[in-house]
Structure formats: C-alpha cells, structure tokens
C-alpha cells in the first residue's frame, strides 16, 4: 500500500523541476530536460568538479568567481577570478574587476600552470577545453576525492581536499603567498626577489629605475628603463640574451606554436625589432 505524505498537486505534464545534482549543481528544468537555469552558471567564490571557468569568445560572456566581502559576509567582495579575456590560457585575479592582482602563467597543456610549476594539479585533474565558441577550464577529482578551490575575501586563491583521516578540508596550496607573486610587483623590466615575506626589486642588467626617488622609497611600480636605447637595425642581430630562469612569461607575450626549439625562437626574436626577450614553454 502506498501512502502519499505530500504532493505538488500538479497534473500537467509540462511541469518545471528543480534538481540538485550529485556534483552540487542546482538545476531548474522544463519538460524534455530543457535547462532554464543552473547555479553553476552563476558561480560565487568556489570552483568545484563539474563547473566551468571560461569565456564565450563570440559573446564575451565569462564565468567569473567573486570573493566574499569578508570571511563572515557572503556579499560580493573586491576580488574576482577567471580566464584571461585577451586570449591566453592564463587565470587572473582582478581587484575591483579591472586591476590585475595575480596571474597563473600559461597552461602547459599537461597538468600545470607555468607560473606555479610546483603544483601538480591533482594528477592532471585540471583540463583546458576549446569547444566551438567556448574556452574554459574544468576539474575532475581523482579517485573519487573531494576537492574545491576558493577565492578568499583577501584575494588569496586556495585549493582544499577533504580527507577522511582528519574529517575536514586540508589546504594544499595558496596563491599569492609572497609579495613577488603579486602582479607587476616591481614594474616594467623590474626583477622581484622574495626575501622572507617581503620583496626586493632590482632592475635587469642594462636598465635603471625610471624614478630613482620612488625606487629608494620602496615604490617600485614605475619599474625600470634602458640605460641606453637599443639601436635595433644596427645592433639587434649582434645582441646577446641573458638567461633568467624561473620567470613567468610576459603577460602580453606574442605566442607562436610553429617554432621548433630555443635556437629557432632566438632567431625569430632577433629578426623583430619589437622583441626584447623570448621564452620556450614545454608542452
């Protein structure tokens, strides 16, 4: 015998259904499983399995993740996170939606962002997808583990994994942590070195502070300028390049995929007067 406790008292077949998926997506569906709205399209501060972080290249619509205003206040805060709208594979954190605060570096096509190469993102759980007009990141947890990525109120992007041993969320990594990880910490052509929790800046060889007064005061935002202008046509092919390991690729780098090795990349840069540096990204 079946006893009905409660019913919507709806007889029409054209009903609207609200469903919570196993991944945590709240979906409003019409008949024939037509999705009217889903919570994963309106993200807040947390990125989990099944969600997208990307952009529609035709319309410009983006999935932006926005932090809370404070740790105990879920209203929208000052920092947002998403895929670079200019076309690179970098993930950015912006302050007030426009000021670049942090960047991941390019995706290496395998398991890491080159700006945080020491982070194996859960054994290739991250994946970059290009699908017609859509470009986005997805994440698939390995071995049925539970993982989440959170943009905190202070602009820190953190990853967590739930462990049965501690019955809680263990923090795995956080960005940015050191001052040099903040976007443009030393300005153009400035080299940032971490000194504990603080940063120190110096100019690249052959450069000098744009403003010596500001530089001495610890204001490095103006960066550095050449001590002597480069005479491109006369000097470029005789110029030597200084190796700087462990650097992120420049934000506005020209990317090309049809150059075979480092020597070919050097030759390509040397033939272009506007090219001052080059890098080869492992794929």
FENKA-V776708 format. One record per pair of residues at least 12 apart in sequence whose C-alpha atoms are under 7 Angstrom apart, sorted by the first residue. I is the first residue (numbers start at 1). GAP is how many residues later the second one is. Records with the same first field share a line. If there is no record, write none. Layout:
I->GAP + GAP
//
This chain:
14->17
15->15 + 16
16->13 + 14 + 15
17->12 + 13
23->26 + 27
25->13 + 14 + 15
26->12 + 13
27->12
41->22
43->20 + 21 + 22
44->21 + 22 + 23
45->20 + 21 + 22 + 23 + 105 + 106
46->102 + 103 + 104 + 105
47->101 + 102 + 103
48->91 + 99 + 100 + 101
49->90 + 91 + 92
50->88 + 89
51->87
52->84 + 85 + 86
53->29 + 30 + 83 + 84 + 85
54->28 + 29 + 81 + 82 + 83
55->28 + 79 + 80 + 81
56->77 + 78 + 79
57->76 + 77
58->75
63->19
64->16 + 17 + 18
65->15 + 16 + 17
66->13 + 14 + 15
67->12 + 13 + 84 + 85 + 86
68->84 + 85
69->84
70->83
71->82
77->76
78->17 + 18
79->14 + 15 + 16 + 17 + 18 + 76
80->13 + 14 + 15 + 17
81->12 + 13
88->18
89->17 + 18
90->13 + 14 + 15 + 16 + 17
91->12 + 13
92->12
100->83
101->81 + 82
102->74 + 79 + 80 + 81
103->80
104->12
105->143 + 144
108->174 + 175
109->174
110->14 + 173
111->12 + 13 + 15
114->134
115->133
122->20
125->14 + 15 + 16 + 17
126->12 + 13 + 14
127->12
146->15 + 16
147->13 + 14 + 15
148->12 + 13
156->18 + 19 + 20
157->17 + 18
158->15 + 16 + 17
159->12 + 13 + 14 + 15
160->12
178->16 + 19
179->18 + 19 + 20
180->12 + 13 + 14 + 19
185->36
186->15 + 34 + 35 + 37
187->33 + 34 + 35 + 36
188->34 + 35 + 36
189->14 + 15 + 34 + 35
190->12 + 13 + 14 + 33 + 34
191->12 + 13
203->21
206->20 + 21
207->17 + 18 + 19 + 20
208->16 + 17 + 18 + 19
209->14 + 15 + 16
210->12 + 13 + 14 + 15
232->41
236->34
237->33
249->30
262->18
265->13
266->12
//
